[in-house]
Amino acid sequence: MYTNEFKKALSISVPVMMGYLVLGFAFGLLLASFNYDWYLAPIMSIFIYAGALQFVAIGFFNAKLGLIDIAIASLFVNIRQSFYGLSFLKRFRDTGKIKQYLIFGLTDETYALLTTIKDEEGLSKKYFYFFLTMLNQSYWVLGSTVGAIIGSNISFNTQGLEFSLTALFVVLCIEQYKNLKNIYPFLIGGFASVTSMIFVPTDKMLIASIIIAMIILLFAQKKVQNEQ
């Protein structure tokens, strides 16, 4: 049942699989390198499921931060998702009980895939979204678990492995451009990122770039839409 939806989700999620397995593996290795038990990796990947936040959380643990400090820092790390998640309110409206999981599993990469592909007639959108979200999380859980198990038994140099997330974003960005054929959103995003990098402190750069991009898009909305 819903075999077509699963096959479609599986084929679409291959780029994320390649990135999540490697990056999840790097997270598992890093967690193990700080002498944490390996089973914390799958627990975090199942219940937190936020790549950047999970990497940052290791630093939280080592610094012995309080719950309030961790909550505030976590809000700023993941606040970007509250912006692009608004665009899926209508899309997830008729997904029933699955909706809560779809909201929980809406990572940057899943968002990128859902905004790149077009819904196909004959496929259940509800279960297609579910399988895509579930598969992406399973890749992350698998990668982080294997990395933690191996890292608990073998010493590894984890330097540079986190770059796989950047590489994944580049691939997804190229796929979005090929689908949209509209250069303006990418130019706006690039301008916002460079401006924030130059004028804003590193810890606030992400949220600043999102705000700048949103302001520009509000004023250039007609121009961007006319190019689609």
C-alpha positions in Angstrom: 0.0 0.0 0.0 1.3 3.4 -1.0 4.2 1.8 -2.8 4.4 4.4 -5.5 4.6 7.2 -2.9 7.4 5.4 -1.1 9.4 4.7 -4.3 9.0 8.4 -5.4 10.1 9.6 -2.0 13.1 7.2 -2.0 14.3 8.4 -5.4 13.9 12.1 -4.5 15.7 11.7 -1.2 19.0 10.2 -2.6 20.9 13.6 -2.4 19.9 14.0 1.2 20.8 10.4 1.9 24.4 11.0 0.6 24.8 14.0 2.8 23.0 12.8 5.9 24.8 9.5 6.1 28.2 11.3 6.0 27.3 14.2 8.2 25.4 12.0 10.7 28.5 9.8 10.8 30.6 12.8 11.6 28.2 13.8 14.4 28.4 10.3 15.8 32.2 10.3 15.7 32.4 13.7 17.3 30.0 12.7 20.1 32.0 9.5 20.8 35.3 11.6 20.8 34.0 13.4 23.9 33.5 10.0 25.6 29.7 10.1 25.5 27.9 6.7 25.2 27.1 5.7 21.6 23.3 5.3 22.3 23.0 9.1 22.8 23.5 9.6 19.1 20.3 7.7 18.0 18.4 9.2 20.9 19.3 12.7 19.9 18.7 12.0 16.2 15.2 10.6 16.9 14.0 13.2 19.4 15.9 16.3 18.5 16.7 15.7 14.8 18.4 19.0 14.1 21.9 18.6 12.6 23.4 22.0 13.5 21.8 22.0 16.9 23.0 18.5 17.6 26.6 19.5 16.9 26.2 22.6 19.0 24.6 20.5 21.8 27.9 18.7 22.3 29.5 22.0 23.2 26.5 22.8 25.5 27.1 19.5 27.4 30.8 20.1 27.8 30.2 23.7 29.0 27.6 22.4 31.5 25.1 25.1 30.4 21.8 25.5 32.3 18.5 24.6 30.7 17.6 28.3 30.1 20.8 29.0 28.3 20.4 25.9 26.2 16.8 26.8 25.4 17.8 30.3 24.3 20.7 29.1 22.2 18.6 26.4 20.6 16.0 29.0 19.7 18.5 31.1 17.8 20.1 28.2 16.1 16.8 26.8 14.7 14.7 30.0 14.5 15.2 30.1 10.7 12.8 27.2 10.4 9.9 29.3 11.7 10.3 31.5 8.7 10.2 28.9 5.9 7.9 26.7 7.7 5.1 29.2 7.3 5.0 28.5 3.6 3.8 25.0 4.3 0.8 25.8 6.4 -1.6 25.2 3.4 0.4 22.3 2.0 0.2 20.3 5.2 -3.4 21.4 6.0 -5.0 18.1 5.0 -2.4 15.7 6.3 -4.3 14.7 9.4 -2.4 13.0 12.3 0.7 12.9 10.2 0.9 16.7 10.3 2.6 16.9 13.6 5.5 14.6 12.4 5.8 16.6 9.1 6.2 19.8 11.1 8.8 18.1 13.4 10.7 16.6 10.5 10.8 19.8 8.3 14.6 20.2 8.1 16.4 22.5 5.7 17.0 19.6 3.3 13.5 18.3 3.4 12.2 21.8 2.9 14.5 22.2 -0.1 13.3 19.0 -1.7 9.6 19.8 -1.1 10.0 23.3 -2.7 11.9 21.8 -5.7 9.7 19.0 -6.7 6.1 19.2 -8.1 3.3 17.2 -6.7 2.3 14.3 -9.1 -1.2 13.4 -9.9 -2.2 10.0 -8.7 0.1 10.1 -5.7 -1.2 10.7 -2.1 0.5 13.9 -1.1 0.0 13.1 2.5 1.9 9.8 2.4 4.5 11.1 0.0 5.4 13.9 2.4 5.4 11.4 5.2 7.7 8.9 3.5 10.1 11.6 2.3 10.4 13.1 5.9 10.7 9.6 7.4 13.4 8.5 5.0 15.4 11.6 5.5 15.4 11.2 9.3 16.2 7.5 9.0 19.4 8.4 7.0 20.4 10.8 9.8 19.7 8.3 12.5 21.6 5.5 10.7 24.6 7.7 10.0 24.9 9.1 13.5 24.4 5.7 15.1 27.0 4.0 13.0 29.4 6.9 13.5 29.0 6.8 17.3 29.5 3.0 17.5 32.6 3.1 15.4 33.9 6.2 17.1 33.5 4.5 20.5 35.9 1.7 19.4 38.3 3.4 17.0 39.9 6.8 17.2 39.2 9.2 14.3 40.2 12.7 13.2 36.8 14.4 12.6 38.2 17.6 11.3 36.5 18.7 8.0 33.7 16.1 8.0 31.2 18.8 8.9 31.7 20.4 5.4 29.5 17.7 4.0 26.5 19.7 5.1 27.7 22.7 3.1 28.2 20.4 0.1 24.7 19.1 0.4 23.3 22.6 0.5 25.2 23.4 -2.7 23.7 20.4 -4.5 20.2 21.2 -3.3 20.6 24.8 -4.4 21.6 23.8 -7.9 18.6 21.5 -8.1 16.3 24.3 -7.1 17.8 26.7 -9.7 17.3 24.0 -12.4 13.7 23.7 -11.4 12.8 27.4 -10.9 15.0 28.9 -13.7 14.9 32.1 -11.7 18.2 33.7 -10.6 16.8 36.5 -8.5 16.1 34.5 -5.3 19.6 33.2 -5.3 21.1 36.6 -5.9 19.0 38.0 -3.0 20.1 35.2 -0.8 23.8 35.6 -1.7 23.6 39.4 -1.1 21.9 38.9 2.3 24.5 36.3 3.3 27.5 38.4 2.3 26.1 41.5 3.9 25.5 39.7 7.2 28.9 38.1 7.1 30.6 41.5 6.8 28.5 43.6 9.1 26.9 41.2 11.7 28.6 39.1 14.4 28.9 35.4 13.6 26.5 34.2 16.2 23.7 36.5 14.7 24.6 36.2 11.1 22.0 33.5 10.1 19.0 35.3 11.5 20.2 38.7 10.1 20.6 37.2 6.6 17.1 35.8 6.7 15.6 39.1 7.8 17.6 41.0 5.1 16.4 38.5 2.4 12.8 38.8 3.5 12.9 42.6 3.4 14.4 42.6 -0.1 11.8 40.0 -1.3 9.0 42.1 0.0 10.1 45.1 -2.1 11.1 42.9 -5.1 8.2 40.5 -5.0 6.7 41.5 -8.3 10.1 41.3 -10.0 10.8 37.9 -8.7 7.4 36.5 -9.6 7.6 37.9 -13.1 10.7 35.9 -13.7 9.1 32.6 -12.9 
